[in-house]
Amino acid sequence: MKIKDFMTKKVVAVHKEMTVKEFVRFVEEHKITGAPVADESGNVIGVVSTTDVIKQSHYVTRDVAHCEDSYEVDPSSGLVEVHKYYTEELFETQIGELMTKDVISISPDASLKEAVDIFIKTPVHRILVMDGKKLVGIISTKDTIKALAKA
């Protein structure tokens, strides 16, 4: 089983200058928990997740940092309601300051087992699928579980 058979091919990236406030709205709108970060030329320069944002709050314990239910979006207004441990300063921070710069990637022709090994050995929940320097997809722990269930 190859990564290219199970990866998500439609990948949405965020710009490194996007603020945390914009990022929270972005992930809610796209129903995702993280995304690749691109520079002005569209090159992938990092990855950011909602957990990365939560970990930056000075009011969060380590246990809460793993909780993805840290905000709510009012569907009528689109406004973000944030729990008490966030600060306005954090919301104005640019994603480029919070992103993980050491991107873990995998080839689309790699085996699913290689992805599983990465998930076991690292704390990541998504791996960028790169064909050379070109982003062609993303595979998450959820995608991997679905693929294993089909096997």
N, C-alpha and C positions, 0 to 999 in steps of 0.2 A: 504494500500500500504506500503510495507516494503522497507527499504533502500536497502537491498540486491538485489531487483529487478531493481534498477535504478542506482546503484553506478557503477563507473568505476572500473573494477576488475584488469586491468593491470596498476599497479602503479609503476612509476619509482621514485626512491629516489636518493638523492644526499648525498655525504659524507661531514661531517662537516669541513673537511680540503680543500674542493674545493674552489678555489678563485672565486671572483665575476666575473672576466673575463671568467673563465670556465663555471660558472653558466649561464651567458648571452648566451653563445653558446649552452649550454645544453637545455635551455628552448626554444630557437629558433628551434633547431633540433627536439625537441619533440612536438613542437607547444602547449606548456603549459605556464602558468604564475606563477607556483609555484610547490613546491614538498616537501614531507617529508624529514627530515634530519636524517641520520642514523650514528651510531657510528661504531667502528671497528667490533663489533659483529653483526651488522645489526639491532640493536635495534633502534626504533624510539625515537629520543631525541628532536625533534623540527620540525618546519615547516618554510619554507622560500618562499617568493614571490618576483616578480619583484618590487612590490610596496615597500617592505621592503628595497630593494637595493636603490631605488630612494630616499626614505626618508633619507637615510644616507648621501646624497650629501649635502654639505654646500651651494651649489649654487642653490638649488631648493626651490621654494615657495610651500606652502601647496597645492595650486591648481594644480601645475604641478606634485606633488607627486602621484596624482591619475591617471596620464596619463601613459598608458602602452607603448606608442609609443616613447620610449626614446632611442632606438638604432636601427640600421639597420645592417643587415648582407649581405655582398657582396656574392652573390651566387656562383660566379666563384672562389673566393679565400677563402671564409669562414671567412674572417676577419670582425671584428666588428667595425662599425663606430659609435661612441658615440657622443651624442650632447654635447655642450660646458659646461654643468654644472657638468660633471663627472670629476673626477681627477684620475690620475694614482694610487694614494694611495688607493682610493676606490677599484680599480680593483684588487689590490693585497690582499685585505682583505679576510679572510676566511669566508665562509658562517656561520660557527659555531658562529662567533661573531655577526652576523646580525639576526640570526634566532629567531623566537618566541619560547620560551621554554615552555610556558604554552599551551600545545597542547589541542585543543578541539577535542574530539572524540565522536563517536556514535556507537552503536551496529548495526550489520547487520540486526538484527530482530526489530530494532526500526521502528516506523512509519515515513512516509514522513513528517507528521505534526511536529514531534519532530525536524526534520532537519530545517524545515521552521521557527520554533520558535527560533532556534539557530541563523539562518541567520538574523532574525529580531532584536534580542537582542544583537548581537555582530557585530564587523566590519569585520568578516572573510568572505571569498568567497569560502572556501573549508573546509570540515570537514573530518578528517581521520576516516575510518571505521575500528574498532578494534574488534577482537574476542579475548577477554582477553588481552594479551600483543602482539598478532599477528596482524600485519597490513594486512587486507584482501581487502581493497578497499579505494576509496575516493569518496565523493559526493560533487559536486560543485553547486554554484547557477545556473549555466547553466543546469546541470543534473536535478536539482529540477524543473526548469521551464519546461523542456521537459516532465518530469513525470506528472506535473500538467496539461499540455496541453493534455496528453493522457487520463487523468481521466474524 
